[in-house]
Amino acid sequence: MCYGDSLMSRLNRYACLETFAVLAFCYTLSMPAVSQTSLETVRGIYRQYTPENFDDGGEISHYVWKNSSSFFLQATVARTQPERSLNNKLYSGLASALVDTESGQQRFETYVENSQYIDGLIVLAGGQIIFESYPNMEAYDRHLSWSITKVVVSTALAALESQGRVNVDRSASDYLPDLIGSDWQGISLRDIVNMASGIDCLDSDGYQNTETCIYRYEESLGLTAAVNPAQSTLENLRLMRRHRPSGEKYEYVSADTFVTGLVVESITGKPLWLALQGLIWEKIGAEADALMMINAAGIPASHGGLSARLLDLARFGEIFTSDDYLGVVSASHLADLASDKGIAFDKAQIAQLTGLFNQDVPKKAAWQWDMIWTDGAMFKGGYSGQGIFVDPGRDFVAVWYGTSGIGGQSHQLLPMIRKLSKDHGNRENTGKDRALTGGLPEAEPSRQAVQ
């Protein structure tokens, strides 16, 4: 089981991230020679970039993550409403908190500022910014979020459910007639959004292995080099096969997110980026447009193509901590996340998570969230060190962008953030009682990693 793209190194993209080596990613940003100018460095990146190496980690990936519109077609998720301001109430206690790192204990702020693999980090508590740092990016950068996109898409589906426009316990093919007659027919939308479709197209089989289902899926979206016969993404979906009953096991299958996005498009009658704009972006009070990666046919990379400012990702996280859910979803969605309708992790997955969190292990996955703890905290990772952590009961949100190293190295933020959230919540005692009761995760492999 792998816990999200963000946890994978490129090599792991070929292997299975079930090892959760995610936290060891460290991204190696090669520094240009002193004699080089910024212009020479950037021109060199464009000369070196290929569809095969852009996701290797290091300097090229770091540039692509922050400038994806220079390399991929994009559609705009427009900011059309007034910006919702976030108050700054920087908390020195969080900055000075001691955290355990691979090199021993150090101040949290020191760890973040000195990490090669952390591009930016924001922490909110009680709706206020208590920590904000951009060690390897600018606040205005629209950084590629990779698989964090998945929970934005699933939240759009939840918004439609809250409006009574979709029933997630019905078959996805009820909303997508094009899937009738394929192995997707009869699989409930809930099993699909819970990453338990049973479809044999695991990300862990290898994003850059040209013979895998996940490669051919991303190839159809223009994300990887074209080596196989041309095929539309819908044709690709219809050829996928089921290898186990749906609802049986949590498995990281990005195609599940794509089908979820198709349902959102079908119900709204809009391309995904405009659906996200109306269902989410207009309601969170974003400060800037976001971008959605698309192919030449206008098909969105709904499993990992959203680029946004880090502050807007934090605003998205507040959907799950604000008393009114920012008007996006209803209380019933958080109750669903807390229920037993997610997919509990199996013994092997729990054992892997124990190595990461000791006894504080998440118990399930649901609605595209990689990990959900019994107290309601949730995490979604993205390839190469992206992450969003939301703790509704403690009114705590943390979002971060990163870039892994060429060898798959990364930061160790997730266990730190989980502990800091609990410590801060114990001190502040917000009194909120909105915890979820839930389960287990699996996440996306690194573009080279296995899931």
N, C-alpha and C positions, 0 to 999 in steps of 0.2 A: 504494500500500500504506500502510496506516495502522498505527501501532503501539499500539493500545489506546485505549480510551476515555479513559484518563487523559491521553492526549496531545492530546485534541481540545478545541477551543473550541466554543461552541454553534454558531457560524457554520460551523465546520468540520464540525459534525454534518451539515451539508447538503452539504459538499464532501468531497473525499477527502483523508484524512490522509496520503496517500502522501508528503506533503512533510515529514513528521516535524517539523512546526513545533511539535510537542508541547512541546518544551522552552521554548517561548517563551510559555507560557500566562499567566502572572501573574494571579493572581486579585485583583480590585479589591474589597476589602471596604469598602463605604461606611461611614464613621463617622457615628453619629448626632449630631445637633446637641447642643451642650453643654446646652441647656435640656431636652432629652429625658431621660426616665428610662428605665431598662432595661425597665420595664413598657410604657411607650409605644412603645419600639422594637419589642419583641416583638409587641405588638398590631398595630403597623403592618405587620409582616411578614405576619401572618396575613391582614390585609385585602388586601395586595397580591398574595399568592400566587395563581397560577393554574396549571393543567396546561400552559399554553403558556409560562410564564416561569420555572418553578421551576428549570430547568436552564440558565438564561442566564448563570450566574456571578454573582459579587458577593455582596451581603449576603443576599439571599433564599436563594440556593443554599447559602451557608455555613451558614445556620440549618437548612435542610432536611437537608443532609448529616449534621448532628449530631443531628437530631430526626426522622428519617424515620418513626418510629412515630406521629407526630402527623399525618402526611399520607397514609400508605399503610397498608393492612392488613398485619399482620406475623404470622408464625408463629415460635415459639421453638425455637432450637437450644440445648437446655439443657446447662449445665455440671453434670454429675452425679458427677464424680470429683474427688478432691483436687487442689488447685492445684499445678502443678509450678513451684516457685520458680525465678526467674532471678537469678543473682548479679550485683551491680553491681560493675564494675571499670572505672570511667570512665577513658578514656585521653586524657590531655591532648594527646598528639601528634595525634590525629585532630581534636580541637576546634581546634587551632592550625594545622592543615595549610592551606597556601595553595591556593586554588582559583581558577580563571578564571571570571569572571562577565561579564555584559554591561557592567558598569561598571569592569572591571579586576580585578586580583587582590585577594582579601581572605581573612581567616581563615574557615574553613568554619563555625565556630560563629557568627561574626558574620553570615554570609550567611543561615544558617538562622533565627537569631533575628530578623532584620530583614525577612525576606520576608513580604509580604502574602499570598503564595500557598501557603505551607507551613503546614498546620495542626498537624502533628506528625511527628516522625521518630525512629526507634529503629534503632540499629546493634548487632548482636551479632557477637562474634568468639570462637571457642572456647567457645560456649555461654554467654558472659557479656555483659552489657550494657556496651558501651564508649562509647556516646553515646545520650542521650535528651533530647528537647526537645519542648515543646508550646507553640509560640509563639501559636497561634490556636485552641486547644482544651484541654480538660481530659483528664487521663489516663483518667478514668472514662467519657468519651464513647464511645458506640457509633456510630462514624462510618460512613457509607455507603461501601463499598469499590468500588462499581460493578463494573467488569469483572475486578477481582481475584477476584471470585466464580467466574469461569470456571475458574481453576486449582484452586480448592477442589473444584469439581464434577469436574473431570478427575482429580484425585487420589483422589476417592472411587471413580471407575471403576478407577483403577490399583490401589486397595486390593482391589477385587473380583477383578481379574485376578490379583493376588498370591495370593488365596485360591482360585484355580482356578475361579471362578464365572462368568467371562465370557471370551470369545475375541474380542479386538478386530479380528482379521482376518476375522471373519464379518460378514455384512451386518447393519446395524442393524435392518432389518425382520425378521430372524430372532427378535429379542427384542421387536419392536414390530409385531405383526400389523396394527395400525391403519394402518401406513404401506404395507402391500402394495397395489399398484395405483397408488401415487403415484410421483413422480419420485425419492423417497428410496429406493425399493426397489432393492436391489442395491448400494447404496453401502456400503462397508465402514465399520465403526465406527471403524477407525483413520483413514480419510480424514476422517471427520466430526470426531473429536477433534483432528485435526491442522489443522483449519480449511481443508480442501481438498475439500469436498463437491462443488464445482461448482454448488451451488444459487445461483440468481440472486436473492439477497435481501441484498445488500451493505449493511452499516451506512453506508457512505460515500454511499449514495444520498440520505440525509437523514432523521434521526430526527424532525424536525418538518415534513417535507414530507408532507402528508396523502395524497399519491398513491403513495407508495413502499411497497414490500413491508415494509421495516423498520418504517415507521410503523404499518402495519396489524398487524404482529406485536406491537409494543409496545402498540398500542391494545387488542388482545385480552387483554393482561395488566393493563390498567387504568393503565398508566404515562403515557399521553398522552390528550389530549381525545378523546372519542368523537364522530367526525364521519362515519364510514363505517357501513354496515349492520352490526349486531351479528353477531359470528362467534366461535366458540370458537377457542382457540389450535390445537387439533388440526385443525379445519377449515382454519385458516389454513395450517398446515404442508402439508396434503394438496394445497392449491392452488399451492404453490410449484413453480417450474420450474427444471430444470437448464440452465445455459447453457454448460457445458464439461464434459469428462470429469472424474470425480473423481480426486483424487491428482495432478492436473496443475499446479495453482498454489495458493499460499497466498493466500486471500482472507478478509477479516474479515466473518464471517457469524455474528451472535449466535444465529441459529436453530440452528446446529450445536451450540452449548452446550445449548440447550433439549432437543434430541434426545438428547444425552449424558445429561442429567438424567433424561429419560424412561426410558432404559435402566437407570440406577441404580435408579429407582423400581420398574421391572418386575422386576428381579432380586431386590431386597430385599423387595418387597411392602410398602414403606413410602413415605409421602410424602417428598419430597426432604429436607426439613429434619430429619426423624427419621433418615433414612439418613445424612446428614452428621453428625448427633449421634453415632451409633453407630460409624461408620467413621473419623471424624476427631476431633470435638470431645472425646469422652471419652478419647481417647488422647494428645492433646497437653498435657493438664493445664491446660486453660483456666481463667482466673480468674473469668470471667463468662459468662452466656448470650450467644449471638449471636442475631440476628434475620434472618429471611428474608422479603422482600417477597412477598406473594401477592395474587391478585385475589379477587373475591367468591366464585368457584367453588373457591378453595383451590389454584389453579394457581400455582406459584412462578415468580418472575422469576429463573430459574436462571442467566441470562446476566449479571446485574448487581445482584442484590437483597440481598446479604449486608451486614449492619452488625455491626461487632465492635469491641472495644477494640483499640487499636494493639498492646499487648503480646501479646494473643492472636493477632494476625496474625503477630507475630514468632515466637511458639511454633509456628504452622503452618509457617513457613519452615524451622524446625529439623527438620522431617521429612526434608529433603533434605541436612542436614549432620550429623545425629546418627548414630553408628555403628550403632544398631539401628533407624534410621528411625522411631523412636518407636512401632514396632509397627504402623505404618500401611501401608507398602508394603514391598517386598523389594528386594534389591540389583539384581534383574533389571529393575526399573523405571528405575533410574538408568542401567543399561546400555542400555536401550531409548532413553532420552532422548539418550544419547551416540552412538547408532548412526546409520546412514544412512536410518533409517525415517521421519525427519522430512521436512519440505518445504523444500528449498533455495530461497533467495531468487534471483530472477531478476536480470538485469543492472541493470534500472531500479531495483529495490529496493536492490540493493547500492550503486548510485550515491547514492541518497538517504541511506542509512545512513553512507556515507563522509563526507558533510557533517556528520554528527553526531559521529562517532567517529574521524574521520581514517582511519588504516589499521587501527585496532583494531575491525574490523567484525564483528558477529555474522553467522553464516552460514545459519541456518535457523530455522524455527519447528516446534514439536511439542507435542502434548498441551496445547494452549491457551496455552502460553508464547509470548509475542510474539517473543522473541529468545533464541537460544542461541548462545553463543560456542564456538569450538573447544576452549577450556580447560574447558568445562563450566558456566560462569556462565550464569544465566538471568534473564530479566526478564519481568514481566507488568505492564502498565499498566492503569489504570482512568480513565474519563472524569473530566475536571476536575482532574487532577493526582495521582491515586492511584498507588501503585507498590509492587511487591515485587521485590527483587533478591536472588538466592541464588547463592552461589559455593561449591559443595560442596568443591572441591579446596582452598580456602583457609578453609573452615569460617567463612564470612562471610555474614551475613544483614542486609539493610537493608529496612525497611518505612516507608512514609510515606503520610500523608493530606494532601490539599490542596483548594483551591477556586480555580478559575480566575476571571479577571476578566471583566467583561461584554464586553470586546473580545477575549476569548480569550487574554489574557496568562496566563503560568504561570511556574513555577520552572524551574530548569535542573539538577535533582538527578541525573538518570540518568547523564550522562557524568561528573559529579563522583564519584558513588558507584562507578561502574565503575573509575575511576582510583584512588580511595582503597582499594578492595578489593585491587587489584593491588599497590599500594604497601605496604599493611599486611601482605598475605600474604608479600611479599618480605622484610619485616622480621621477621615472626614465624616464617616457615618452619615451618608446623605439621607438615610431613612427610606430610600426607594425600595419597593418590593416588586420588581419586575423580572426576577430571575427566570431563566428557562430551565427545563428539566430535560436534559438530553445527552446525546451521544458521542459517536465516534467519527474520525476523519480519514480521508485519503486525499492526497493532494497531487497536484500536477508535478511531473518530473521535470528536471532541468531539460533544456532543449536537447541536451546530450544525455540527460539522466534517465534513469528508469523510474517508474512509479512504484 
